[in-house]
Amino acid sequence: MKEICFKVKGMVCTGCENRIKKSVIKLEGVEDVKASYEEGNVIVLLKDGSIEETVKEAILNLGFEIEEG
């Protein structure tokens, strides 16, 4: 298992959190997703760390931005 945390810009409510959770949890290899608009982050528990880029793409495709660094 691997836990990754993304700083996400553009989440403004629990609806945003839910959109991200519903999208990312569907990805093969994702065990759990926690999103917090108040903290501006998404924490993903992966079975396999190799799908990290796929998770990023899923978040970006919803219209949110990921802060690098």
ChimeraX attribute file (.defattr): number of C-alpha atoms within 10 A of each C-alpha:
attribute: neighborCount
match mode: 1-to-1
recipient: residues
	/A:1	10
	/A:2	13
	/A:3	16
	/A:4	13
	/A:5	13
	/A:6	19
	/A:7	17
	/A:8	21
	/A:9	14
	/A:10	12
	/A:11	21
	/A:12	12
	/A:13	11
	/A:14	13
	/A:15	11
	/A:16	16
	/A:17	20
	/A:18	15
	/A:19	14
	/A:20	24
	/A:21	19
	/A:22	11
	/A:23	15
	/A:24	24
	/A:25	18
	/A:26	12
	/A:27	14
	/A:28	13
	/A:29	18
	/A:30	21
	/A:31	17
	/A:32	15
	/A:33	21
	/A:34	16
	/A:35	23
	/A:36	19
	/A:37	18
	/A:38	11
	/A:39	10
	/A:40	17
	/A:41	19
	/A:42	21
	/A:43	16
	/A:44	22
	/A:45	18
	/A:46	22
	/A:47	15
	/A:48	14
	/A:49	14
	/A:50	11
	/A:51	15
	/A:52	16
	/A:53	9
	/A:54	13
	/A:55	23
	/A:56	16
	/A:57	14
	/A:58	16
	/A:59	20
	/A:60	14
	/A:61	12
	/A:62	12
	/A:63	11
	/A:64	17
	/A:65	16
	/A:66	18
	/A:67	11
	/A:68	7
	/A:69	5
